[in-house]
């Protein structure tokens, strides 16, 4: 009995169907007279007939046929062209055909050669005197193109048998027959049946490509023409035989034995009591012996022989539906059509029936016939020893099916089908267009996870992507055109008006039906995310430009459907908002070339008193240009926060750490820093408040909660510590009274949840598979007190464009008195050219209360630079892009998109740690925008001997081309020399010659 531990360690590896049937027959040489070839097919078009036969069975790569008249011509053409199969049709001189075959075989020993001859007594008589040493098989031609297909498939099966059967587990049907005429008629029946069945069963595949590949897993057919050959084939492939179809009279020990088939059946039954055997004979008296052994008998003389054979194959070899029968009466209890139905029915099958079917390997055989080798293998090896084991066996089979279906769904973009999408579905597409940038990224992540089986149990957690459905770009096109929205979208209307037009438009009706089916399965809120063609592409990631809405889970399905469709329209509308259009201009893209796919994805999290959020969210980058202590840029960096990831994206205070140095967290290294520089607010989806219709601001239904309030309810266990003001220390638990501080100490330092290792794994594998530095997003659930430590969801991957320009060391070594700026904490790499203008916030006029005013002024200044197609250097105090105006100037990226270097400067009593991990930073690195943090009050990069420097007096002394209460703009005649060494984290701006 397989116990629970064994199941948890079970290695269910999916079959790589693309590795099956590697050796194929593509080129056929037909040696036949013009007359024979014409007789073979009425007009001689063998190739065309084969082509249509392949297409009708959904097979790929039909072979090409080249015809020559005789073996001499064959030798000539074979000298210059290789063939996979030679078919010879004897003319008047049969002996010449066999002599020619021996000559070809001597020159090409591996070349398969078939003789195809019309059937008659005279031909049989002449054949009986020939030397068959140069021939692989002789077939009797009855004018049926099905035979050609069967011959080609028989030889392909023979070529691929050792790898596909013994290494992968593909099943084999053994046919034992010595009558040329009879196996020439049986083989086409068997192959036509198998190929038709395989086409039906390939519907277990999740898309058309996989369906074509899955047909390669059909059972193979092997032909034995005597007792010894049959036994040799059985011994070679005994672990993977689906069943045997055998004649009764054929050669044994060199002589004709009228009972050879009976003897063979007894021998095979002795070795495998459960092996299905179909015995056919033209002598009806053999029926008694056959039935006595519990085998199926078929009369060769029956006029409905093909029908009888097909029926026997279905009943005995596991094809067709799985019919559950009463072992006492043989009556049908229920009928199972597919794996999903078996999963649903397994607990309803009576114990006696389950025991009976399992004893005869019926379940594994049915799975084998459908090319579900991994699960069939496990079930076959499992021995159901006693009927009292039934409850455990049911659970085992159920768990196996669940595990297999999850594995099969992983790494595959399935076509969304309402009847098939369920809790075990993983990734599906609606429509035929592109998945867009984020969609492609998610599909890529899923393929990485599939390749790395440790993701199922990564030190006690699972790593996966949330259940995802993508509305492809063709749905966007249809929506835009059917509602005639382009004139509105491309106009200069305000964002609110554009959104209103989009919300009034109608999605295609069939999409609504698919969305209803999705909502019946997904029992969480749904994130509606943009996935445009340009988004997250390798060289111009459009990160954070378009909208992402979250749709709460409502008990009223109509209300939820309405909100879901509105959210989709809202994402479509965001392509044409003013910010998006400005961004398009900055990136030299054309707005009407943008196409939008939409990702519908489960929101990771749980409900707490009407607020829904994950335990934590975060971002990671495989290159860290802010290394601390022993960290190196290659160690990567991550930033995490409790609650929804929007908090980090909006520039909130997350906890920064290097995955390879999780104990080295600057923000928790000192009590004062921990109390001052850690998260005090968190984002959650408001599940209760009715916020009305979708708004331009996509965070309209996201609530900002106090960390203290949430932690007091016990929802942040392991992520917060408690400040004990009496002893002036942090205690790493959430049980004590006192202020809760987001430290993640239990996770990062005490390893109760393997976050650091998992993030390092994702960054390492992501970079390895993408072959370039990457940024990832993730969210997770920590589950204290449960069997597993929790779950980690990998939400996104995109490349960081790694600029490979060499840094001019002479520029980096410029003396301090010649420098305008010098930073020991610089992001970016290379030399920045073409910047003549400095835009800076006047330090003496700065007050954080004015930051929102400065943001609006900055937007106007930036617009002017975009219109003039100019770039500038931007300097200001605190964090650029923070949503918290107390931390810095709350600009969005489009408001500073013309900057080539952005500088955060510290002021006395206004020192902010450098921000990391936001969409903002993705845009910086993608566009080659450098980012300096300058703190002149301390020496940060001691190893490099760098002290930060900012000569604001030099700028103040220059004439301004623009000056206001808060801002100044200075332009120089010559471009500034700007150098950044990202690996050392240093940057300089050289003063221009006056």
N, C-alpha and C positions, 0 to 999 in steps of 0.2 A: 504493500500500500504506500503510495507516494504521500508523504506528510507535508504539512504546511511549509516547513523550512525548505524542503526540497523544491516546492513550487516557487517560493520566493527567490530561490537561486536559479530557477529554470532559465536557461539561455534560449529564448525563442528568437532565432535569427531568421529574418524574412528571406525568401528565396530571391536570388538575383536572376530574374528570368532572362535578362539580357545576356547572361553568360551561357544560357542553354542554346542548343542547336547551332553551335559555332561553325560546324562543318556542313556546308550546304551544297546542293547541286544547282549550279547556275547555268552551266553550258553542257548541252547534250549533243553528242554526235550520232546521227542516225545513218546507218549503212543500209541502204535499200534501193532497189531499182525505182525508177520514176513510177512504174506501174504499181509496185507494192506500196509505195508511199501514198499514191493516189487512192488505192483500195483501202489503205489504213484509215484515211479520212476522205470523205467524198471528193473534196477539192484539194486535198493535200496540205491544208493549213493546220498542221499539228500544233504549232506554237500558239496560234490564236485560240484553238480549242482549250489548250492547257491554261492560257491566260484567263479565259472566262471561268474555267473550273476553279482556279485559285481565287479569283475575285468573289465568286459566289460563296466560297467558304471563308472569306475574310482572311485569306492567307497572303503573305507578302512575298515578293521576289519570285515570280514565276520564271522558270528556266527558258533559255533561248535554245532553239533547235537548229543545228546545221546539218544538211543532208549531203552525203556523197553516195556514189553508186556502188563502190566495191572497197575491199580492204586495202588495195594498193593506194587508192585515192585517200583513204583514211590515214594511212601512214604518212603520206605527203603533208596533209593538213595538220596532223598531230605534231609534226616536226616544228611547226611555226606557231601553233596555238594549243593551249592546254584545255582539256575537257574533263568534266567531273564524272561523266557516264557515257559509255558507248552502248547503243542499242543496235543489234544486227538482225535483219530480216532475211532469212535464207531464200535464195532464188531456186532455180531448178536444181542446181548442184549444192545440196545440203553440205556435203563434205567440204567444199570450198569455204563455206561460212565458218566451220569449226577450225579448219586449218588457218584461215585468216585471223581468227580469234586467238589462236596459240601464238601466232607471229606478233600480234599486238601485245599480248601478255608478256612475251619474252622481252620486248623493248620497254614496256611500261608495266612492271609487275604489280603495282598498286592500283592499276586502272580497273574499276568495276566494268564488267562486260555482261550484257544481258542478250539472250537470244529470244526473239519474239516471233512466234511461228503460228500460222493458221492451224487449226486443229482438224486432223482427219486420221483415219486408221493408217493410211499410207505414210503420212508424215511421222506418226508414232513409230511405225515399223522402221523407217529410215533413221530416226533419232536413236533408236535402241542400239544401233551399231556404231554410234559415233563416240569419239574421245572427248569427254566433257572437261578436260583439265584446264582449258583456257577460259571456261565459262563460269560465271558466278551463279546465275540462275537462268532457267528456261521458263518462259511463260507462253501460255496459249492465247493467241490474239483472237478475240471474238468481236472486234469492231467497237469496243467500248472505251472511250477516253478515260473513264474512271480507272482503268487498269494502269494507264501511264502514270496517273497521279499516285496510285498505290505503289508502283515500282519505285518511283522517285522517293516517296516517303519511307518505304522499306529500307532503301539504301542509306538515306539520311539517318534513319534510326540506328542502323548498324554502325555507321561512322561515329555517331555521337554517344553510343550506348554506355561505354565505360565511364565517361565523365558524367553524363547526365543521370544515369541510373545509380551508379555506386557512389558518386561524390555528392550528388544533390538530393537523390531520393525520388526521382521520376519513376513512375511505375511501368512495368512491362507486361504485355500480354503475349504469351507464348502460343504460337500456332504450330501444331505438329501435323504435317500432311505431306505425302509423297506424290500424290497425283497432280501432275502439272495442270491438267484441265481444271481440277477441283480447287487447288490453291489460287489459280488464276481468277476464279470467280469469287472465292471466299475473301481474299485480301481486299478487293475494292469495296465489298460490303462492310467489312470491319473498319477500314479506314474512313469511308464515307460516314459511318456511324460515329466513330470517335471524333472526327473533325467537326461534325455537326454538333455533337454533345459539348465539345470544348468551346465552340462558339457560344453556346447557351450559357455554359458555366463561367465563361470569362466575364459575364456581367457582374461577378464578384469584384472585378477590377473597378477602380474609382474614376478612371478617365480612359479616353480612346487609346492613347499610347500604351497605357498599362494593359489594356484589354488585348491589344495585338501581341504584346510581349507575353502575356499570361498564357496564350495559346501554345507557346513553346513548351509549356509544362504538361501538355497532353500525354497520356500513356504511349509508350513506344510499342511497336509490334516487331517481334522477332519470329522468323520462320525456320523451323527444323524439319529436315526431310527423312530422318531416321531416329531410332531409339537413342543411340549414343549422342547424336547432336543435340537432341532434346534434353538429355540429362546434363550434358556439358553446359548448355545455356542456363538450365535451372540452377546448377551449382554456382555459376558465375554471378547470377543476379538474384539468388534465392531470397535475399532480404527485401526485395522490392517487386515481387510478382503480384500483379493484380488478379490474374487468373490464367487458366490454360484452356485452349480449344484444341482438341486432339481427335484425329481419325483413330480407327481401331486397327486396321491392317496396314502395316508398313514394315520396313526392314529393321531387323534386330540381329546383331552379330553377323551382318553381311547377307542374311537371307530373309526372304519375306516371311513375316510372322503374322498370321491372321488374328492374333490376340495381343499384339505388341502394345496397343493403346490401353488395354485393360491392365496389362502388367505395369505400364508406365504410371497409370493412375494410382494403382496400389502402392507403388514405390513413393510417389509424391505425397500421397496421403499419409504414408508412414512417417515421412519427414515433416510434413506440415498438415495436421489434422483439419485445419480450417481453410486450406487453399481451395478456392472455387474451381471446379473442373466441369467443362462442357465437353461431352463426348459425342461425336457424330459418326454415324455409320450407315452404309447402305444395306447392312444385314440387320433386320429388326430383332433377330434373336439376341443380339448383344445388349438390348435394352435392359434385360433382367440383371445382368452383372453390373451394369452402370448404375442402375437405381439402388441396387443392394449396397453399393459403396456410398450412397448419398449424393451422387453426381447427377447432372442434368443430361438427358439423352435427347439427341435430335436426329431425325430420320433424313438422311441425305437425299432420299428419293422424293421427299415431300415437295409438292409444287409451291408450297409457301415457305420453303427453306429459309430465304432471306429474312422473312418476317419472324420465323421461329428463332433464328440466330440472334436477331436484334433484341427480341424479348428476353432471351436467355442472358445476353450480355447485360441488359439493364438490371435484371433480377439478381444476377450472381456477382457482377463486378462493381457494384456500387454506383452505377450511372443512374440518371433520373432522380426522382424524389427519394428521400430516405423514408421508407414506409415502416413505421413502428407496428409490430404485429404481436398479438397475444401468443406466447410460446405454446400454450395448450391447444388452441384451436387454429392458429394461423390467421385468424381474422385481423383485418387492419384496424388499429387503434387510432392512429393519426398519421398525417403525411407532412413531411418537412421539406420545404423547397430550397432553403438557403441557410447559411451559417447564422444569420440574425434570428431566423425562426428556431433553429436548434438551441440557441442561447435562451430564447424566451420559453421554449417548451421543456427544457431539460428537467425542471423540477416537477413537471406534470406527468412525465413518462412513468408508468407503474414500475416498481422495483424489479418485478419478475421479468418484464420486457427489457428493461435496461440491462439487467444481468445477462439475459439470453443473447441480446445483440452484441454486447461487449465481449461475451465469451467467444463469439464467432468472428471477432474483428470487423463486424459490419460497419461500425461507426468510423473506424480509422479508414476502412476501404472506401467508404463514401467520400470522406475528406480527401483521400489520395486521388480519387478520380477527378476531383475538382482542383487539383494541383495545390492543395493546402498542406504542403509537405511538413512544415515545422510542427504544426499542431497534430497532424495525423501520426507523425513519428512518436510523439510523446504518448498519445492515447493507445497506440499499438503496443508500446513497451509496457504500459501499465497493466498489471494483472488484477482483475476483479475476482478475488478469491472466494468471497462469501457474500451472499445476498444482504447480510447485515451491514456490509460496507456501503450500501446504496446511498445513504445521505452524504457520506464523505465523497463518494465518487461523483455524485451530482455536483457538489460544490467544486470539486477539482476540475471537472469538465467545464463548468461555468466560468471558473477563474481562468482556465486555459483559453477559452474563446475570447473572454474580455481582453486578456493580455495580447492575444494574437491580433484581434481587431484594432486595438490601440496601436500596436506595432505596425500593422499594415496601413493604417491611416497616416502614420507619421511620415513626413518627408514627401508626401504626395499631395498635389493640388487636385482634389476630386471635383468632378462636376456635381453641382448641388442638385440633389433629387429629393423631392419632398418625402417620398416613401422610405428613403434610406438614411437621411440625416438624423442622427440620434445622439445620445450622450457619449458614444464612443467615437463619433466623427470628430475630426480634428481641424481640417482645413479644406474648404470648398470654395468654388468660384461660381458666380452667377454671371452668365454672359461669355462671349468668346474673345473679347478684346484683351488689352494688357492688364496686368495686376497693378501697374504703377510702381513707383519706387519703394514705398514701404511694404507693399504687398510682396514684391519680389524679395525684399529683405527678410520678411517673415518666412516665406517659403524656403529661403536659403538657410535660415536658422533651423527650421524643422528638419532639413536634410542633414545638417550638422549633428543635431540631436539623435537622429536615426542611426547615424554612423557610430555614435559613441554610446554604447549600451549602458555605461555606468551612470548615464543621466537618469535611469529608472530608479536607482538607489545611490545617490551621491552622498555618501557618509550620512545616511538617514533622511535625506530630502530628495524630492524628485525635481528634475529640471525639465520644463516643457514650455510650449507656447500656449496661450489661452485659446479656447475654441474660437475659430476665425472663419468668417465668410467674406469674400471679396466681391463687390459689385464691380465688374470690369468696365473698362473705359467705353465700350460700345453702348453700355446703358446710359452713360453720360451723354454721348452723341445723340442717342435716340431721344432722351429727355430734352436736350437743348433744341433739336430740330422740330420735334413734334409740338413743342410749346412755343416755337418761334421766339426764343429768348435772346438770341445773339444781339439784335439791335439794342435791347435794354442793357445787356451785360457789358457791351463795349462802349456804352455811353458814359457821360460824366456824372450820372446820377449819384446822389449820396448813397452810401452803403445801405442805409436802412431801407431806401426805396427799392434798391436792387433785390434785397432780401425779400421784401414784400411781394415783388413780382414772382420770385422763385417759389415762395411758399404757396402762391395761388395756382401754380402749375401742377400738372398731374404726372406722377411716375407711371411707367408702363404697367398695365393691369396685371400681367403675369408676374411682375416683380412683387406686387402686393401679396399674391398667393404664396410665393416663396418666403416672404418675410413672415407671414402668418405661421408657416411650418417651422421657421426658425424660432419664433417666439414660444412655440409649444415645447421646444427642447431646452432652450437656454433659460435657466431659472435665476439668472443674476441680472443686474443692470448691464446695459450694452454701451460700449464706447463706439462712437461713430467717428472714425478717423480719416483724414485725407490721405490719399496715396496717388499723387499726380505723376505724370510721366517724368517730370523734371525733378521730383522730390527724391532725395537720397540717391540721386545718380552719382556716378563716381567723381565727376569733376565740378558739379554745381549743386550741392544739396540745398534744397529749399526747405530748410528745417524750421518748423514753427511759424511758417508764414500763413498757412491755411488753418481753417477752424477744426477743432476737435470737440464734439459735443458728447455729453454723457446722458443716457436715457435711463431714468430710474426704473426699477421693477415695480409695475403696478399690478394689482390683482385683476383689474379690468383689461382684458386683452385688446379691446378696441381702442382704449385710451393709449395703451402702450404702442400699438401699431401706428396710431396717428402721430405720436411724438417721434417715433422712429423714422417715419417717412419725412416728417418736417426736418429732422436733424440731417437726413441725407441731402435734402434740398438746400439746407443751410451750408453744408460743406461744399456743395456745387456752387452756391452763390459766392462763397469766400474766394473763389478763383478770380472774381472780377471786382473785389473791393479795392479801394484806393491804394492801400498798403501793398497789395499784390501787384497792382499795375506799376507802382513806383519800383518795386523790387524787380519786376520784369525789365524795366528800363535800365536799372543798375546792372543787370546781368546780360543785357543785349539779347533778351529773348522776346519773342512775339507772343502777346497774350492769347491770340486766337489759335496758336499752335499747341497751347497747353490742353491736356486731356486729364480728366479726373476719374480715378477709380476710388471707391470708398470701402474702407475696412470696417466691418461690423464684428466686434470682438467682445467676449466676456470681460467685464471689469473685475479685476482681481480684488478680493476683499471679503468683508463680512459686515453685517448690519449691527449697529449699536444705537439703540434708541432712535431709529430713523435716520441715522447717518451711516453711510457706507464707505469703507476705505480699506486698503490693504494694510498689513502690519507696517510695511516700509516700501519705499520706492527709491530708485536710484539710477544713476548713469555711471558709466565707466569708460575710460579711454586707455588704449594700449600704450600710448605715449604720454608721459607725464613731464610737462615742462615746468613743474613746480616741485621738484624733488626736495625732500627734507632729510637731513642726517644721512643715513646709509642708503637712502633710496636713490635709484638711477632713473633716468627718463624711460628706459625700457621696462621698468617694473610696473608701469601703468598707474592709473589713479582712479578712484571712484568717489562719488559723493552720494550719501544716502540721507533720507529723511523719513520720519514716520508719516503715514497718510499718503494721499495721492501725489503722484509725481509732478503734477502741475506746480506744486510748491517749489520744486527745484528749477523747473523750466522758467518760472517767473523770477528766478534770482533770489529766492529765499535762502536763509542760512541753513545749509545742510551740514552733515558731518563728513569731512574729507579724510580719506585714508588711502594708503597704497595697499593693494591686495596682498602683496608679498611681505608687507611690514604692518600687519593689522594692529599691533600693539603701539605703533608709533603715530598717535593721533594728536596733532598739535593742539586742537581745541580742548582736549581733555587732559592735557599734560600738566596744567596748573588749575587749581580750584577757581581762581579769579577768571581765567579764560573760559572755563566750563560754564560758569554762571553767566558770563557776559556774551559769549560767542556761540551759543548753541540754540537750537530751535525752541521757540516758545509758542508758536502757532502752527497749525497743521490744516490741510485741506481734506474735506470729505464731501461726498455727494449727498445733497439734501434729498432724502427720499419722501419727505412728508409735504413740505411747503409747495403749493401749486404756483409755479413761477410764470404761468401763462405760456404764450407761444415763444418759439425760438427767437433769440436776440442775436444781434451782430456780435456782441461780446460773448464768446462761447463759454465762459466760466460763470454764466448768470445763475446757474443752479448749484454751484460749488460753494459750500459753506467754509468759513474760516473759524476753526475751533481753537480753544486754548488747550495746549498740551496737558496742562495741569488737570483740567476737567476730565479729559479722556483717560488720563493715567489713573485718576482716582477711582475710575470704574473698573480698573483691572485689565484694560484693553491693550496696554503697552508693556506687558511683562517681558523682561529680558532686554528691552530697548531703552528703558529709563533707569536712572539711579535716583536716589533720594538725598537731598541736601540736609544733613544733620547740623543745624545751626549751633546746637550746644557744643558739639565737639569740633565744629567747623570742618567737617569732612563729607565726602560723598560715599554713600553706602549703595552697593550695587544690587539693589532690589527695589521693588515698587510697593512694598508692604508698609514701610515706616511712614510716620507722619512727616510732612515737610514738603518743600518744593521739589517737584519732579524735573530732572534734568536729562535731556536726550543725549546719552553718552554711547549707547550700544556696547557698553563695556562687557556685558555678559556674552554678547555675540562675537565681538572682535578680540577680546582679551581672554575670555573664559571658554570660548568655542562651544557654546550650547547649541549653536546653529552654524553650519560651515559656510557662512556667507563669503568670507575672504577667499577661501579655497575655490568656491564656486565661481566667484567673479573672475578670479585669476584664470580658471579653466575656460570660461566663456571668452575672455579677452584673448587668451593664448590660441584657442581653437579658431576663434573668429578671424584673428590676424593671419593665422596659418592658412585657413581656407580662402580668405579674400586676397592673400598675398599683398597686403598693405595694412598700415595702421588703421584701427577701427574705433568707433564709438558705439557703445551699446546702451540700451535702456532695459531696466528690469523692475520687477515688483515681486514681493513675496509675502507669504503667510507663515508666521511662527505659531506653532500649536503646542503650547506648554501642556504637559500632562497626557499627551496623546502618544500612540505607538510610534508614529513617525514624527520627526522634528518639525516637519512642515513642507511647504512647497515653494519653489522659486520659478517665476515665469520670466522668460526671456522675451522682451517685447519688441526689440528693434535692433538692427545693426546697420551701420552705414560707414563708408570709408572716411578716414581723415586724409585729406590730400597732403601727402608728405612732400614738402618742397625740398628739392634736392640741390638747390643752388649752393655753391661753395661760399662760405663766409670769408670776406676779405679781412684777414687778420690784422692788416695794417690799419684798417678803419677801427677795429675793435681795440687797438692799442693806442688810439688817439689820447694825448694828455688831457687831464680833467679841465684845464683852463681853456681848452678849445671845444669843450662840449656844452651843448644846451641841455641834454638829458643823458643820464646814465642809470641803468636799472640792473639790479642783481636778480630780479624776478621777471624775466621776459618770456613771453609766449610768441612763437613764430620762429622762422628760420630763413636766413638769406639776407640779401641786400634789397632794400626798397627804393625804387627810383621814381622820379617824376613828381615829387611832392614839394611845392614851393610855399605852401600856406600853413600857418599854425592857427587853429581855433582853440582858445582857452578860456576857462572860467576864471574870473579875477579872484585870486585867493583872499584879498583884503575885503572884498564885498560878500564873501561866501557865508551863507547861513543855510542849514539843512531845511529850514522852513520854506526856502525859496526854490527848492529843487524841482517842484512840479512846474513852476514858471519857467525855469531854465530849460526843462524838457520841451516845452512848447516852442520856446525861442529857437532851440536847437533844430527842431523839425523844419522851421522856415529857412534857417541858414543852410541846412543840408539840401533842401529842395533847390535852392539857388545853385549849389555846386553841381547837382545832377543835371540841371538845365544847361549849365556851361560845360558839362562833361569834364569837371576838374576834381582833383582829389586833395585831401588835407590831412594834417596831423591834429588830433584832438586831445586836449588835456583837461582833466577835471578832478575834483576831489571825490573820494569814495568810489562805490561801484557804479559803473555805467550799466544801465539796463536792469537795475534792481526794481522789483515791484514795490519795494518798501522805500519810500522817499527819505526815511531816516538813515538809510544805508548808502544812498547815492542818488544819482539823477535818473528818474524812472522813464528812460526813453525806450521805445521799441527799436528793433534793428533797422527798419526802413528809415528811421529818423536820423541815423548816423551812417547810412550805408555807403556814403562817398568817402568815408575816412579810410586811410591806408595804415595808420598807426593810431591806436587808442591808448591813452595813458591814464591810469588811476594814480592820483597823487595823494599822499597822506598829509594832513595838516595837524598842528598841535591839537591834542584831544579829539582827533578825528581820524583814527587809524582803523582801516578795515582790512581784514584778511582778503587776499586775492580770490575772486570768485572763480568757480570752475564747474564744468559739466552741464551748462545750460545749452539750449538750442543756439543762444547767442554766441557761445564759444564755437559751436560747430560751424557757424557762418564765418567767424573770424578765420579759423584754420582753412576752411574751404576756399575762401577768397584771398588767402595769403595776407590777411590783415594782421599786423603785429599788435601785441598788447603788452604794455609795460606797467608794472606796479612799482611805484617809487616812494620810498620812505627814507627821507634824509636823516632821520633821527637815530637810525641804527645801521650797523654793518651786517648785512645779511649773508653775503656769499663770501665767507672768510677764505675758503679754499682758493677762490679765484681772485681774492684781494680786491673785491669790488665794494665801493661805498656808493650808495645811491646819490644822484645829483640832479637838481632841477634849478636852472638859472632863470628864475622868473623875472629878475631885475633886467636881464638882457632883453627879454620880450617887451617888458613895460617901457623900455627906453626906445623901442622901435615905433615908427609911426603906424597907426592903425588904419586899415581900410574900412573897418567897421568897429564901432564901439557902442556898448549899451551899459546899463547899470551893472549887469552881471557878466557880460562877455566882451572879449576883444578878438579881433582877427588881424593877423600880421602876415603880409606877403613879401617874400624875398625875390630878388631878380633871378637867382640861380636855384636849382633844386637842392633840397637838403640831402646830406649824405646820412643814410640810416642803415645800421647794421644790426643783425640779431643772430646770436648763436644759441639756437634752441636747446642743444644738448648740454651746454653749460648754463643755460638760463640767463644769459647776459645780453644787454642791448644798449646801443649808444645812438645819439643824434648829434652830429657835428655841427657847430655853429657855422653859418655861411660866411664867406668873406664879405665884409661890408662894402 
